[in-house]
C-alpha cells in the first residue's frame, strides 16, 4: 500500500501456510527496490513486519526495544502498518465476490486474475474519490488518467 492510497505491487498467489519471509523472497521485490528505489542518494524503503530481514530498502520494528525512541518509533509505525490492511480490506469491501472464504474456488476459478482486476478497479476508485489511506497521509492521489497510462520503469 502506497501512502497516496494506491496498491503499488501485487504478488501471488502464495498459499496461506507459507511464511511472510518466503513470500518476500519469492516476490523478488528487494532486488527491484535496490535497483530502482533511490532518491538523491537515499534508499526509499518498505516497512514490514518483524518477520522480515532488515535491508537498506526494508525496515521493520525494533525487536528488542532498548530505549524510549525505539518504543515510540515502533508505536508510530504500527499505525502506518495498519494502513496496508485498510487497503486490502477496501478490495473485499468493494468487490464482495473476492472474499475467498465465501465465494472463490482456488483450482476451479482464475482467482489471481479476479483479485488483480479488483485491485486495479479499487485503485481507479481511489484515484477518483480518495480513500482512508490517502486521507490519513494527506497526500494527493494521481488522476485516473495518470494512473491508467503510467508505465513501470
N, C-alpha and C positions, 0 to 999 in steps of 0.2 A: 504494500500500500504506500503510495506516494503522499506527501503532505498536501498536495493540491487536490486530493480526493480521488485520484485515479489509481487503478490497479495497474502497475507498471510491468509486471512479469508474471507469467503463469507457467508452471512446470508440472508435469504429471501425465498420467496418473501414477501414483505410487500407493501400494497397498497400505492401509492404515496401521498395520502392525510394525511397519518399518520405523526406525528411529529418525528423528529430525536431522541428525548429523548425516545419516545415509542419504536422505533426500537432498541435503545441501551439496554433498559430494557428487551425486548423480546429475544435478542440475547444471554443473559447470559454470555457475554464476560467479564464483570467486575469480577464476581466470578472466572472465569477461570484465568484471569490475576492475581488476588490476590493469587490464589493457586499455580501458576506456573511461574510467571514472576518476580523473584527476583534474583539479581546477586550480590554476595558479600555483602548482606545486603541492597542493593539499589533496590528500586522498578523501574522496567522498565515500561514505560508508553506509552500510546497512546496520540496523540494530536488531539483534536477535535474542533468542532465549539463552539461558545458561548452558544448554547442551552444545551450543556452537563453539568452535575454537576461536580464539582471538586472532585476528589478522588485521593488516592495515585497512582493509575495506570491510571489516566485520567487527562490530563491537557487541558486547554482552554485559549483563550486570556483573558487578563485583561479586565474586563468590564468597570470599572471606572478608567481610567489611571490617576495615581497620580503623576508620575514623568517621566523624560526622559528615564530612564532604562526600565520602563514598556512599554513605547511607542516604544522603539527600539525592545524590545522582541516581541511585537505584530507584528511589521513590518517584522522582520526576519522570524517569524513563519508563517506569512501569505504566504510567498513564499514556505515554506515547505508544507503547506496545498494544494497549487496548484498542487504539485506532485501527489497527490491522483487522481485528475481529469485527469492528463496525463495518468495514468494507466488505468482508466476506459474508457477513450477516445480511447486508443490503442485497447481495446477489440472490440469496434464497428468499428474502422478503419480496423482491420484485418478480421473481420467476419461481413460483412455488413448486413447479414440477421438478426443479433441480434439488429438492430436498431428498437426498439419496435414500434415507431410511424409509421414506414413504412411497417413492414412485419408481426409482430407476433400477434397472436390472443390468448389472455390470457386463455380463457376457452376451446379453441379448440386444443391447442398445448402444449407440455411439456416445457413451456418457461423457468422454473427454470433449468431444465436439460440442455437445449441448452446453457443457459448463463454460467452455471458452466463448461461445456465442453469447451466453448470459453475461459473461464478464464484459465483453465488448459493448453490449447494449446497456449495461449498468454504467460503464464509463461514458457512453453517449449521454445518458440521463444526467450524470454528474456534470458534464460539460454544459448542459442546458440549464440545470437548476441548482447545481451545487449539491453538497451533501454534508453530513455531520463532520466528516474529516476535514474538508476544505474550510468549513466554518470554524472548527476547533483551532486549526493552524492559521486561520485568517490569511489564506493565500488565494491569489487569483487562479482560476482554473482556465484551461485552454478553451477556445471556442470549439464548437463542434467541427467546423471546417479544419481548424488546426489539428485537432485530434485525428480526424479521418485521413488527412493527407500526410501525416508525419511518417517519416521513414527512419528506421534504425540506422545508425552509422556503422 
